[in-house]
């Protein structure tokens, strides 16, 4: 068998798998994950502002956990390259190179192809390759470090471990595990091999020292956010980390082949290389647990350890396939084919396969146990990936709108700062404290799991705009929905007085609905056409209504609007002599009692200039037997109740009836 040819086929399968996962029906590639834009924002400031900052006066060194990824992104920005394509290209190349490295661990040509083929069909690996994050690069560096360790390629080991630590802070724990394995090998050298040297680990030690000095110079702190957070024991974070690892292993499916390695480990028959792979994979998974898991879609938290975990499973699987017992060989083949099938199925949405009712089984299998990230449902497999794509598209369009329409000095508060910060260029504050510090902390925190912040302190800064959600949420008033989120996040949210204090802070904001443009070749069916934000009342555009009745009892409503584009509903309410209220339809007829109806809906408000525009022009009032007292004309945000003061976009106008 030509191993090189098979590896090339595996790499081609991986690239095709990645593109199939992230390409929509129009052939457009989905954008990188929203989190990837955090690194892009810091990189752009590094290039054009000359400072490692998030916003003017806000340090950005801890905004993103990967120093190397920020530097690579800065290189793309410096040479005006399309950063989305370049960074995803780095990810694809890194993933393909990882497949090639995993084929070099075993001397047998056929046996060495197990891991590359499993990685090629893994949805987790394929999604990470084009996510725009540093995960694929980190996976390559960790796998390369292990290969250099096994082959005692000391120069490569030093360089790769240094780059891995610069790529992600958690990788220093992995490097520490390699050092312990090297120390153990010196104490118990393998038969026929000289004792290995320790000098390669001086290279990452120097790299860690340089990174620490850089962090101290930028932030005044020596410890990274990850190390600092480990000091604060949080059982909730640990439970979330365990659930994240469990969900990742289940959704990837192929790592379950490690049961073969564990079986032969217990029997004392696993190869030394297999034992070391188990130790290193367990080290990374333990790091994920301690960090609480990041919650990125398609098990991206465990992807850096996936090749090494599969290498351990490969060692056990080969041992089973070489067994002289036919049942053992049969079990090995069944588990291998089952892992291949399950890994493949995870890349598609739950559905029935022909006449087989498999959709329910797939949903039960991919049911998450970890709490979802804020604002997401947290689905596993392909559904989680589609959810992330939809959220990123939505946030990107909001960022573009804010860039084009609002004052560049306006501050934005949001739990989802990536796309909005990069595309808008505005000062953006992270409500959850990942990209920027959030009280009660003074530095960003990258740990996962349940988050607690001082929501009242975040609102006390009175940001001009708040983007509360990463996807449309209909059916409830925006302020009440966001208030519920704040109560769940706040350190004292269970206190009724605290809830009322948060409600009072939100009273300074009004709801605005903005139009979102559909750009490029992306499928319009996948795009939202509007978003609801909160805007500080002092930032309200100059919007005024004028309403009058002519001598024939016909209603005219005029509008003056000076500010950014937004959507609105015009409501005309008839108040009868008894005080009852009736909504008027576009034809001037009262709606049924209790029914709310807009006379004009989804109006696009734009700059009116020197002359007002007619929203209603001489519409007759067909009131029938109703004896009216007055009309109340209101301009409200679509989807909001006209009785909610936060929904009013202009002062209501009262028109007495003759």
Secondary structure, 3 states (H helix, E strand, C coil): CCHHHHHHHHHHHHHHHHHHHHECCCCCECCCCCCHHHHHHHHHHHHHCCCCEEECCEECCCCCCCHHHHHHHHHHHHCCCCHHHHHHHHHHHHHHHHHHHHCCCCCCCCCCHHHHHHHHCCHHHHHHHCCCCCHHHHHHHHHHHHHHHHHCCHHHHHHHHHHHHHHCCCHHHHHHHHHHHHHHHHHCCCCCCCCCCCCHHHHHHHHHHHHHHHHHHHHCCCCCHHHHHHHCCCHHHHHHHHHHHHHHHHHHCHHHHHHHHHHHHHCCCCCHHHHHHHHHHHHHHHHHHHHCCCCCCCCHHHHHHHHHHHHHHHHHHHHHHCCCCHHHHHHHHHHHHHHHHHHHHCCCCCCCECCECCHHHHHHHCCCCCCCCCCCCCCCHHHHHHHHHHHHHHHHHHHHHHHHHCCCCCEEEECCHHHHHHHHCCEEEECCCCCCCCCCCCCCCCCCCCCCECHHHHHHCCCCEEECCCCCCCCCCHHHHHHHHHHHHECCCCCHHHHHHHHHHHCCEEEEEEECCCCCCCCHHHCCCEEEEEEEHHHCCEEEEEEEECCCCEEEEEEEEECCCEEEEEEEEEEECCCCEEEECCCCEECCCCCCCCCEEEEEECCCCCCCEEEEEEEECECCCCCEEEEEEEEECCCCCCCCHHHECCCCEEEECC
